[in-house]
Amino acid sequence: MRVWHDSWSDSYMNSQIALKISKQLESATIILDVEQDQESHIGHFSSDEPERDRELEQEISARLDRGDVWAWCEVKVTATLEIDGTQYRGESGWLCGCCYKNEREFREPGGYFDDMKDTALNALADQLMNRPLDPSDIAITTDAQRLALADLVNREMMYRSSEIEGLRNKLLAALKPTH
């Protein structure tokens, strides 16, 4: 038997799930991976000042010789979260061809680190959305909300219908950072 409910119930559940995931994301562990870039920095620069390009290449080479990975590196940001014994993770992907003084400079507000962290957190939120719906994700206060949740769980268990995907997409849109 299908239980029908109004869009208010969908919206209420969507906001409850978004709120819970948002709170969970606050406790995510952010991991920064940095490795020496596999592609050479030699010939990478092409300004109008070839002499300055050579100086920069030599400076980077000297830093790399001293073991300074930040001289020429590739970086990736990962957000991880464990829930009920299950590890979830979202990644930013690798950014190559980076040249920074140090990690602190890379993490300066408004730079690539912030964007990569947001990407990793959004990917983590996507992982959380794809896990099976747990009734504890939603604060239920009325019989109508209980029936609406039962209907949603029933729909999710049967198959991922377009309505479920629509709710998921609304939640993901609500989680996207606004700058």
NORTA-V168080 format. One line per field, one symbol per residue. ss: DSSP state (H for helix, E for strand, - for the rest). psi: psi as a letter, one per 30 degrees, with the letter a starting at -180 (. if undefined). burial: # if it has 16 or more other ideal C-beta (glycine too) atoms within 10 Angstrom, else .. A space follows every 10 residues. Layout:
# NORTA-V168080
ss->???
psi->???
burial->???
This chain:
# NORTA-V168080
ss->------HHHH HHHHHHHHHH HHHHHH--EE EEEEEE---- ---------H HHHHHHHHHH HHHHH---HH H-EEEEEEEE EEE--EEEEE E---EEEE-- --HHHH---- -HHHHHHHHH HHHHHHHHH- ----HHH--- --HHHHHHHH HHHHHHHH-- -HHHHHHHHH HHHHH----
psi->kkkkllfeee eeeeeeeeee eeeeffgkkk kjkklkkfkk fkgfkiafie eeeeeeeeee eeeefggjff ejlklkkkkl kkkhfkkkkk lflkjlhkjl eaeeeegkkg aeeeeeeeee eeeeeeeeff lkkkfffkjk fleeeeeeee eeeeeeeelj leeeeeeeee eeeffkkk.
burial->....#...## .###.###.# #..##..#.. .#....#... #...#..... ..#..##..# ..##...### ########## #......### ##..#..### .....#.... .##..##### #########. ..#...##.# ....#..##. ##..##.... ......##.. #...#....
